[in-house]
Amino acid sequence: MLTETAYLGALIIYALSALLAVALMNLWLLRSWSLGFKLLLSLPLLSLLLTPALIQPEAPTFAPALVVLAFQWLSQGQEAAAHALRPLLLFTGISAGLALLVALVLGWLGRASAPSESDA
């Protein structure tokens, strides 16, 4: 069993590596895309990677919900994975909605600040 310090250290390293992976994806793969499109991909992906869930419904420790969902679903079935699926769907949906809202606002602001043809 991990000590509390090792457990927190492992969670911090996991979270930092997920953030770094998404940042590098934005730098290398999405370099030429708009900020709105980057947000539409990055925020839900970060939500999938960083949402925590209890390992078992009565367990005192957390793990990434995506990992808990996969292991519980494959080993014990869909019902055992429901406690990890609910927060994963909730936070991914919220982050996708927020990213869509920000992307729409950025697109609207970009069009509003662009000079129109009648001004030229």
C-alpha positions as CSV (number, residue, x, y, z in Angstrom):
1,M,0.0,0.0,0.0
2,L,1.2,3.5,-0.7
3,T,1.9,6.0,2.0
4,E,-0.2,9.2,1.9
5,T,2.8,11.2,0.6
6,A,3.5,8.7,-2.2
7,Y,-0.1,8.7,-3.1
8,L,-0.3,12.5,-3.4
9,G,3.0,12.6,-5.2
10,A,1.7,10.1,-7.8
11,L,-1.5,12.0,-8.3
12,I,0.5,15.3,-8.8
13,I,2.8,13.6,-11.3
14,Y,-0.2,12.2,-13.2
15,A,-1.9,15.6,-13.3
16,L,1.2,17.4,-14.4
17,S,1.9,14.8,-17.1
18,A,-1.7,15.1,-18.4
19,L,-1.4,18.9,-18.6
20,L,1.9,18.6,-20.3
21,A,0.6,16.1,-22.9
22,V,-2.3,18.4,-23.8
23,A,-0.1,21.4,-23.9
24,L,2.3,19.6,-26.3
25,M,-0.6,18.4,-28.4
26,N,-1.6,22.1,-28.8
27,L,1.9,23.1,-29.6
28,W,2.7,20.4,-32.2
29,L,-0.5,19.1,-33.6
30,L,-2.8,22.1,-33.4
31,R,-0.4,24.8,-34.1
32,S,-2.3,26.3,-37.0
33,W,-5.8,25.9,-35.6
34,S,-7.7,28.7,-33.9
35,L,-7.9,29.1,-30.2
36,G,-11.6,28.2,-30.2
37,F,-10.9,24.8,-31.9
38,K,-8.0,24.2,-29.5
39,L,-10.3,24.7,-26.6
40,L,-13.0,22.5,-28.1
41,L,-10.5,19.6,-28.1
42,S,-8.4,20.4,-25.0
43,L,-10.9,21.1,-22.3
44,P,-12.9,17.9,-22.8
45,L,-9.7,15.9,-23.1
46,L,-8.4,17.4,-19.9
47,S,-11.7,16.6,-18.2
48,L,-11.4,13.0,-19.3
49,L,-7.8,12.7,-18.1
50,L,-8.2,14.6,-14.8
51,T,-11.6,13.8,-13.4
52,P,-11.2,11.8,-10.2
53,A,-13.3,8.9,-9.0
54,L,-13.2,6.5,-6.0
55,I,-11.6,3.2,-6.8
56,Q,-14.5,1.4,-5.2
57,P,-17.7,3.1,-4.0
58,E,-16.6,2.6,-0.4
59,A,-12.9,3.2,-0.9
60,P,-11.1,6.1,0.7
61,T,-8.7,6.8,-2.3
62,F,-9.2,8.4,-5.7
63,A,-7.8,7.6,-9.1
64,P,-8.5,9.0,-12.6
65,A,-12.1,8.2,-13.4
66,L,-11.2,7.0,-16.9
67,V,-8.8,4.4,-15.5
68,V,-11.3,3.4,-12.8
69,L,-14.0,3.1,-15.4
70,A,-12.0,0.9,-17.7
71,F,-10.8,-1.5,-15.0
72,Q,-14.2,-1.8,-13.3
73,W,-16.0,-2.2,-16.6
74,L,-13.6,-4.9,-17.9
75,S,-13.3,-6.8,-14.6
76,Q,-16.7,-6.5,-12.9
77,G,-19.2,-5.2,-15.5
78,Q,-21.0,-2.0,-16.3
79,E,-22.9,-1.7,-13.0
80,A,-19.6,-1.7,-11.1
81,A,-18.3,1.1,-13.3
82,A,-21.3,3.4,-12.9
83,H,-19.8,5.3,-9.9
84,A,-16.9,6.4,-12.2
85,L,-19.0,7.0,-15.3
86,R,-21.3,9.5,-13.7
87,P,-18.7,12.1,-12.7
88,L,-16.8,11.5,-15.9
89,L,-19.8,12.3,-18.1
90,L,-20.8,15.3,-15.9
91,F,-17.4,17.0,-16.0
92,T,-16.7,16.2,-19.6
93,G,-20.1,17.6,-20.6
94,I,-19.5,20.7,-18.5
95,S,-16.1,21.3,-20.0
96,A,-17.4,20.7,-23.6
97,G,-20.2,23.1,-23.0
98,L,-17.8,25.7,-21.6
99,A,-15.4,25.2,-24.5
100,L,-18.2,25.6,-27.0
101,L,-19.4,28.8,-25.3
102,V,-15.9,30.3,-25.3
103,A,-15.2,29.2,-28.9
104,L,-18.5,30.9,-30.0
105,V,-17.6,34.1,-28.1
106,L,-14.1,34.1,-29.5
107,G,-15.5,33.6,-33.0
108,W,-18.1,36.4,-32.5
109,L,-15.4,38.8,-31.1
110,G,-13.1,37.9,-34.1
111,R,-15.8,38.8,-36.6
112,A,-16.9,41.9,-34.7
113,S,-13.4,43.3,-34.7
114,A,-12.6,42.4,-38.3
115,P,-13.0,45.3,-40.7
116,S,-16.1,44.9,-42.9
117,E,-16.0,45.3,-46.7
118,S,-18.0,48.5,-46.6
119,D,-15.4,50.1,-44.3
120,A,-12.6,49.6,-46.9
